[in-house]
Amino acid sequence: MTLASLSQQTGLAVLDHLERSVRIPVVDGLQAQGDLIVIPYAVVASSVTFWPDRGWTDVPSEGVELLRGAAGGNPHTLVADPGTCRWTTRVLDSEWLAIGVFETSAPAYLLHPEHGATGCAPGTYVVRRQRERDGQRARVVAD
């Protein structure tokens, strides 16, 4: 999958500074993209649990917006082939950072107009907001 083909599939444009012919790497570990971090569920299973009704939603080929940047900025969009990925926001996170969880049986992609795209190998992942240090305090990253 290239950035150009993913952008065309979703109808979401990426900024001109990104090389569209590049192949998107697919990995099964931690991935950060601006104000989001994608973590394999097994890494945080002790702190992230599901509601009794998990409320899974299939991810359509055009994607599902996970988070929009600060002040209505650019969206982070989860994209997958139909029937291969599902998403839920019905999670409890002891860190209060989880946006949701997705399960995928084929590569799924996180697309952002400024950051390009990253690929997630088949598996279950937690999508969280990122934090940064501000002196003695931590604050959520605003991208």
C-alpha positions as a Markdown table, in Angstrom:
| # | Residue | x | y | z |
|---|---|---|---|---|
| 1 | Met | 0.0 | 0.0 | 0.0 |
| 2 | Thr | 1.3 | 3.4 | -0.9 |
| 3 | Leu | 0.4 | 6.8 | 0.6 |
| 4 | Ala | -1.1 | 7.8 | -2.8 |
| 5 | Ser | -3.4 | 4.7 | -3.0 |
| 6 | Leu | -4.5 | 5.1 | 0.6 |
| 7 | Ser | -5.3 | 8.7 | 0.1 |
| 8 | Gln | -7.2 | 7.9 | -3.1 |
| 9 | Gln | -9.1 | 5.0 | -1.3 |
| 10 | Thr | -10.3 | 7.3 | 1.5 |
| 11 | Gly | -10.6 | 10.6 | -0.4 |
| 12 | Leu | -8.5 | 12.2 | 2.3 |
| 13 | Ala | -5.7 | 14.5 | 1.0 |
| 14 | Val | -2.2 | 14.6 | 2.5 |
| 15 | Leu | 0.0 | 17.6 | 2.5 |
| 16 | Asp | 2.3 | 18.3 | -0.4 |
| 17 | His | 5.5 | 17.8 | 1.6 |
| 18 | Leu | 4.8 | 14.0 | 1.8 |
| 19 | Glu | 6.1 | 11.6 | -0.8 |
| 20 | Arg | 3.0 | 9.8 | -2.1 |
| 21 | Ser | 4.8 | 7.0 | -3.9 |
| 22 | Val | 6.4 | 5.6 | -0.6 |
| 23 | Arg | 5.2 | 2.3 | 0.6 |
| 24 | Ile | 3.6 | 2.4 | 4.1 |
| 25 | Pro | 5.4 | 0.2 | 6.6 |
| 26 | Val | 3.3 | -2.3 | 8.5 |
| 27 | Val | 4.5 | -3.1 | 12.0 |
| 28 | Asp | 3.2 | -5.0 | 15.0 |
| 29 | Gly | 4.6 | -2.8 | 17.8 |
| 30 | Leu | 4.2 | 0.7 | 19.2 |
| 31 | Gln | 3.5 | 3.5 | 16.8 |
| 32 | Ala | 3.2 | 7.2 | 17.4 |
| 33 | Gln | 1.5 | 9.7 | 15.1 |
| 34 | Gly | 1.3 | 13.3 | 16.4 |
| 35 | Asp | -1.0 | 13.3 | 19.4 |
| 36 | Leu | -1.9 | 9.6 | 19.2 |
| 37 | Ile | 0.0 | 6.4 | 20.1 |
| 38 | Val | -1.0 | 2.9 | 19.0 |
| 39 | Ile | -0.1 | 0.2 | 21.5 |
| 40 | Pro | -0.5 | -3.6 | 21.1 |
| 41 | Tyr | -3.3 | -4.5 | 23.5 |
| 42 | Ala | -1.2 | -7.2 | 25.2 |
| 43 | Val | 1.2 | -4.4 | 26.4 |
| 44 | Val | -1.6 | -2.5 | 28.3 |
| 45 | Ala | -4.2 | -5.2 | 29.0 |
| 46 | Ser | -3.8 | -4.8 | 32.7 |
| 47 | Ser | -4.9 | -1.2 | 32.5 |
| 48 | Val | -7.4 | -1.2 | 29.6 |
| 49 | Thr | -10.7 | -3.2 | 30.0 |
| 50 | Phe | -13.9 | -3.3 | 27.9 |
| 51 | Trp | -17.4 | -2.5 | 28.8 |
| 52 | Pro | -19.7 | -5.6 | 29.0 |
| 53 | Asp | -21.2 | -4.6 | 25.6 |
| 54 | Arg | -18.1 | -3.9 | 23.6 |
| 55 | Gly | -20.1 | -2.2 | 20.8 |
| 56 | Trp | -17.8 | -3.1 | 17.9 |
| 57 | Thr | -18.2 | -1.2 | 14.7 |
| 58 | Asp | -16.8 | -2.3 | 11.3 |
| 59 | Val | -14.2 | 0.1 | 9.9 |
| 60 | Pro | -15.4 | 1.0 | 6.3 |
| 61 | Ser | -12.9 | 1.3 | 3.4 |
| 62 | Glu | -13.1 | 5.1 | 3.6 |
| 63 | Gly | -12.0 | 4.9 | 7.3 |
| 64 | Val | -13.3 | 6.1 | 10.6 |
| 65 | Glu | -12.1 | 9.3 | 12.2 |
| 66 | Leu | -10.4 | 8.5 | 15.6 |
| 67 | Leu | -9.4 | 12.0 | 16.7 |
| 68 | Arg | -9.3 | 15.5 | 15.2 |
| 69 | Gly | -6.3 | 17.7 | 16.1 |
| 70 | Ala | -6.6 | 20.6 | 18.5 |
| 71 | Ala | -8.9 | 23.4 | 17.5 |
| 72 | Gly | -10.5 | 21.4 | 14.7 |
| 73 | Gly | -7.3 | 20.5 | 13.0 |
| 74 | Asn | -6.4 | 17.5 | 10.9 |
| 75 | Pro | -8.1 | 14.1 | 11.5 |
| 76 | His | -6.4 | 10.9 | 12.4 |
| 77 | Thr | -8.3 | 8.3 | 10.4 |
| 78 | Leu | -8.2 | 4.5 | 10.8 |
| 79 | Val | -8.5 | 2.8 | 7.4 |
| 80 | Ala | -8.9 | -0.9 | 6.5 |
| 81 | Asp | -10.3 | -3.2 | 3.8 |
| 82 | Pro | -14.0 | -4.0 | 4.4 |
| 83 | Gly | -14.5 | -7.0 | 6.8 |
| 84 | Thr | -11.0 | -7.0 | 8.2 |
| 85 | Cys | -11.1 | -4.5 | 11.0 |
| 86 | Arg | -13.5 | -3.4 | 13.8 |
| 87 | Trp | -13.4 | -0.6 | 16.3 |
| 88 | Thr | -14.9 | 0.3 | 19.7 |
| 89 | Thr | -14.7 | 3.3 | 22.1 |
| 90 | Arg | -16.3 | 1.3 | 24.9 |
| 91 | Val | -13.1 | 0.9 | 26.9 |
| 92 | Leu | -12.0 | 1.8 | 30.4 |
| 93 | Asp | -8.4 | 3.0 | 30.8 |
| 94 | Ser | -6.8 | 3.5 | 34.2 |
| 95 | Glu | -4.6 | 6.2 | 32.6 |
| 96 | Trp | -7.7 | 8.0 | 31.1 |
| 97 | Leu | -5.9 | 8.2 | 27.7 |
| 98 | Ala | -7.6 | 5.5 | 25.6 |
| 99 | Ile | -9.7 | 6.6 | 22.7 |
| 100 | Gly | -10.6 | 3.1 | 21.7 |
| 101 | Val | -9.5 | -0.3 | 20.6 |
| 102 | Phe | -9.3 | -1.9 | 17.2 |
| 103 | Glu | -8.9 | -5.5 | 16.1 |
| 104 | Thr | -7.7 | -6.3 | 12.6 |
| 105 | Ser | -7.2 | -9.5 | 10.7 |
| 106 | Ala | -5.3 | -7.7 | 7.8 |
| 107 | Pro | -3.1 | -4.6 | 7.8 |
| 108 | Ala | -4.9 | -1.5 | 8.9 |
| 109 | Tyr | -3.7 | 2.0 | 8.5 |
| 110 | Leu | -3.7 | 5.3 | 10.5 |
| 111 | Leu | -3.8 | 8.2 | 8.0 |
| 112 | His | -3.1 | 11.9 | 8.9 |
| 113 | Pro | -2.7 | 14.8 | 6.4 |
| 114 | Glu | 0.5 | 16.1 | 8.0 |
| 115 | His | 2.1 | 12.9 | 9.3 |
| 116 | Gly | 1.3 | 10.5 | 6.4 |
| 117 | Ala | 0.4 | 6.9 | 7.3 |
| 118 | Thr | 1.5 | 4.0 | 9.4 |
| 119 | Gly | 0.4 | 0.4 | 9.1 |
| 120 | Cys | -0.6 | -2.0 | 11.8 |
| 121 | Ala | -0.1 | -5.7 | 11.4 |
| 122 | Pro | -3.0 | -8.1 | 12.2 |
| 123 | Gly | -3.8 | -7.9 | 15.9 |
| 124 | Thr | -5.5 | -5.9 | 18.6 |
| 125 | Tyr | -4.4 | -2.4 | 19.4 |
| 126 | Val | -5.3 | 0.4 | 21.9 |
| 127 | Val | -5.4 | 3.9 | 20.6 |
| 128 | Arg | -4.4 | 6.5 | 23.2 |
| 129 | Arg | -3.7 | 10.2 | 23.4 |
| 130 | Gln | 0.0 | 10.9 | 24.0 |
| 131 | Arg | 1.3 | 12.9 | 27.0 |
| 132 | Glu | 4.3 | 15.2 | 27.3 |
| 133 | Arg | 6.1 | 16.6 | 30.3 |
| 134 | Asp | 5.5 | 20.2 | 31.2 |
| 135 | Gly | 7.9 | 20.7 | 34.2 |
| 136 | Gln | 6.6 | 18.5 | 37.0 |
| 137 | Arg | 3.2 | 17.9 | 35.3 |
| 138 | Ala | 2.2 | 15.8 | 32.3 |
| 139 | Arg | -0.2 | 17.1 | 29.7 |
| 140 | Val | -2.0 | 15.6 | 26.7 |
| 141 | Val | -0.2 | 16.4 | 23.4 |
| 142 | Ala | -2.1 | 18.9 | 21.3 |
| 143 | Asp | -1.2 | 18.3 | 17.6 |
